[in-house]
Amino acid sequence: MTSTMSSNRSVLVNGGGSLLGSHVVHLLRSRGRRAIVLDEPTDDLAIVQGIVNDNKLDAVIHIGTVCSVVLKACEDTESLCWSAIHHDGNDEICMGLIPRAIDAALRRGPPLVVFGADHPTPDGTIIRDYIDVEDLAAAHLAALDIVETGRTVGPVDLGNGVGHSVLEVMDAVEEVLGC
């Protein structure tokens, strides 16, 4: 996908210290964007607005534990346009399980430890709709492209709607690798 984002624009990545945030920051910088990183996400509008105003930023990508939101600075005011895009994190994006399961199965990393086997699921482990972190980061930048043209985007579900449990993922990895 080719980005239409102007290379001289600046973005605050609120929650940029997370796994997803680090990928978003890398993509922004690789496209010539200036990225200001707030490691831990904050929902405090006054803090975010202060950082935006003090640094003359054009947009905010908020990467929280529950949702991600892409915002743009309104050109005629010192405020942010908040209703841009929302990714519902109810299915909690888990980006590290599959690579860790592969490394554990191939003995390139430590054994995979499953935490929590008492969830109300068929095998007791949590069920998630997995998505690659780079695809998710690219989706955030695609949303920013749209928002910067003045259009808005409603809720976007980036999953495929089919969840898999931790044990199902581990079994699939072992089956594919022949372990």
TORPAVEX-701650 format. One record per residue (C-alpha): residue number from 1; x, y, z. Coordinates in Angstrom, 3 decimals. Each point is the difference from the previous one (the first is absolute). Example, Ala and Ser with C-alpha at 12.3 -4.5 7.8 and 13.67 -1.06 7.14 Angstrom:
BEGIN
(1,(12.300,-4.500,7.800))
(2,(1.370,3.440,-0.660))
***
This chain:
BEGIN
(1,(0.000,0.000,0.000))
(2,(1.392,3.401,-0.924))
(3,(-0.359,2.698,2.617))
(4,(-1.206,3.462,-0.891))
(5,(1.149,1.462,3.315))
(6,(2.047,3.158,-0.293))
(7,(3.536,-0.592,1.224))
(8,(0.212,3.289,1.886))
(9,(-2.876,-0.744,2.364))
(10,(0.425,-0.962,3.656))
(11,(-1.881,-2.587,2.020))
(12,(-0.288,-0.766,3.721))
(13,(-0.101,-3.745,0.615))
(14,(-1.760,-0.261,3.343))
(15,(1.016,-3.446,1.238))
(16,(2.976,-0.183,-2.352))
(17,(1.989,-2.112,2.459))
(18,(-2.224,-3.025,-0.625))
(19,(0.728,-2.691,-2.574))
(20,(-2.584,1.432,-2.382))
(21,(1.139,3.558,0.769))
(22,(3.612,-0.780,-0.876))
(23,(-1.093,-1.355,-3.387))
(24,(-2.165,3.070,-0.650))
(25,(2.931,2.292,0.902))
(26,(2.341,-1.950,-2.287))
(27,(-2.451,0.258,-2.928))
(28,(-0.565,3.708,0.592))
(29,(3.735,0.714,0.054))
(30,(0.663,-2.212,-3.030))
(31,(-2.493,2.182,-1.872))
(32,(1.768,3.189,1.027))
(33,(-2.387,0.961,2.784))
(34,(1.088,1.491,3.309))
(35,(-1.302,-2.187,2.838))
(36,(-0.216,1.193,3.595))
(37,(-0.411,-2.988,2.333))
(38,(-1.863,-0.147,3.278))
(39,(1.060,-3.443,1.260))
(40,(-2.973,-0.673,2.271))
(41,(-3.432,0.884,-1.411))
(42,(-1.975,2.674,1.789))
(43,(-3.689,0.796,-0.308))
(44,(0.588,3.436,1.564))
(45,(-1.145,2.386,-2.732))
(46,(1.809,2.962,1.586))
(47,(3.366,-1.822,-0.132))
(48,(-0.494,-1.116,-3.606))
(49,(-1.227,3.444,-1.076))
(50,(2.978,1.650,1.721))
(51,(2.487,-2.243,-1.815))
(52,(-1.758,0.643,-3.325))
(53,(-0.030,3.765,0.501))
(54,(3.554,0.254,1.417))
(55,(1.463,-2.013,-2.880))
(56,(-2.291,1.303,-2.766))
(57,(-1.056,-3.541,-0.874))
(58,(-2.387,-0.852,-2.817))
(59,(-1.486,-3.240,1.305))
(60,(-0.208,-2.466,2.857))
(61,(-0.074,-3.776,-0.157))
(62,(-1.239,-1.281,3.348))
(63,(0.935,-3.607,0.698))
(64,(-1.744,-1.036,3.160))
(65,(-0.634,-3.290,1.708))
(66,(-3.636,-0.022,-1.079))
(67,(-0.050,1.890,-3.279))
(68,(2.061,1.947,-2.496))
(69,(-1.097,3.355,-1.350))
(70,(1.432,2.123,-2.803))
(71,(-0.528,3.744,0.391))
(72,(0.977,3.077,-1.953))
(73,(0.600,3.518,1.161))
(74,(-2.746,2.358,-1.118))
(75,(1.563,2.730,-2.105))
(76,(-2.212,2.842,1.190))
(77,(0.233,-0.690,3.733))
(78,(2.406,-1.314,2.584))
(79,(-2.074,-3.114,0.505))
(80,(-0.025,-3.524,-1.343))
(81,(-2.656,-1.592,-2.187))
(82,(-0.754,-3.092,2.082))
(83,(-2.466,-2.004,-2.092))
(84,(2.350,-1.414,-2.579))
(85,(0.505,-3.771,0.349))
(86,(-0.437,-2.484,2.766))
(87,(1.219,-3.582,0.156))
(88,(-1.939,-1.854,2.604))
(89,(2.461,-1.863,2.180))
(90,(-2.575,-2.251,1.629))
(91,(1.820,-2.919,-1.600))
(92,(3.322,1.205,1.451))
(93,(2.591,-0.116,-2.746))
(94,(2.640,-2.611,0.812))
(95,(2.932,0.347,-2.366))
(96,(2.702,-2.000,1.707))
(97,(-1.484,-3.470,0.496))
(98,(0.578,-1.472,-3.466))
(99,(3.685,0.991,-0.375))
(100,(0.677,-1.146,3.577))
(101,(-1.793,-3.315,-0.635))
(102,(2.101,-0.566,-3.127))
(103,(3.242,0.788,1.832))
(104,(-0.965,-2.298,2.886))
(105,(-0.979,-2.852,-2.337))
(106,(3.293,0.307,-1.897))
(107,(1.907,0.343,3.294))
(108,(1.321,3.414,-1.074))
(109,(-1.538,1.579,3.063))
(110,(-1.265,-0.874,3.455))
(111,(-2.929,-2.383,0.406))
(112,(-3.362,1.716,-0.365))
(113,(-1.795,0.346,3.327))
(114,(-3.787,0.264,-0.066))
(115,(-1.413,2.299,2.651))
(116,(-3.640,-0.507,0.850))
(117,(-1.744,-3.219,-0.932))
(118,(-3.234,0.740,1.831))
(119,(-1.783,2.209,-2.529))
(120,(-3.553,-0.945,-1.036))
(121,(1.201,-1.422,-3.343))
(122,(0.117,-3.593,-1.302))
(123,(3.659,-0.507,1.009))
(124,(0.120,2.576,2.799))
(125,(2.436,2.350,-1.768))
(126,(-0.834,3.441,-1.266))
(127,(-1.340,0.394,-3.558))
(128,(1.267,2.840,-2.196))
(129,(-0.294,1.119,-3.603))
(130,(3.700,0.291,-0.880))
(131,(1.403,2.608,-2.389))
(132,(3.577,0.750,-1.030))
(133,(1.403,3.082,1.758))
(134,(1.408,1.439,-3.247))
(135,(-3.393,-0.308,-1.705))
(136,(-1.627,1.730,2.956))
(137,(2.595,2.812,-0.023))
(138,(-0.514,0.472,-3.756))
(139,(-3.769,0.194,0.583))
(140,(0.527,2.843,2.472))
(141,(2.019,1.936,-2.571))
(142,(-2.604,-0.693,-2.686))
(143,(-2.612,1.450,2.366))
(144,(2.218,3.033,0.554))
(145,(0.234,0.458,-3.778))
(146,(-3.792,0.050,-0.192))
(147,(-0.423,2.351,2.952))
(148,(2.559,2.437,-1.407))
(149,(-2.116,0.384,-3.150))
(150,(-2.808,1.313,2.186))
(151,(-2.114,-3.151,-0.121))
(152,(-0.993,-1.998,3.067))
(153,(-0.104,-3.724,0.573))
(154,(-2.336,-1.874,2.294))
(155,(0.813,-3.083,2.049))
(156,(2.301,-2.449,-1.750))
(157,(0.443,-3.617,1.026))
(158,(3.345,-1.178,-1.329))
(159,(-0.448,-3.609,1.014))
(160,(-1.632,-2.715,-2.050))
(161,(-2.663,-0.779,2.585))
(162,(1.294,-3.489,0.774))
(163,(1.817,-0.451,3.268))
(164,(2.433,-2.703,1.036))
(165,(1.017,-1.087,3.466))
(166,(3.582,0.016,1.230))
(167,(0.094,-3.803,-0.051))
(168,(-1.476,-0.097,-3.528))
(169,(2.760,2.320,-1.194))
(170,(2.667,-2.109,1.699))
(171,(-1.440,-3.208,-1.508))
(172,(-0.131,1.562,-3.479))
(173,(3.629,1.125,0.249))
(174,(1.106,-3.473,1.065))
(175,(-2.028,-1.607,-2.806))
(176,(1.417,2.307,-2.683))
(177,(3.559,-0.443,1.269))
(178,(-0.391,-3.758,0.515))
(179,(0.945,0.159,3.664))
***
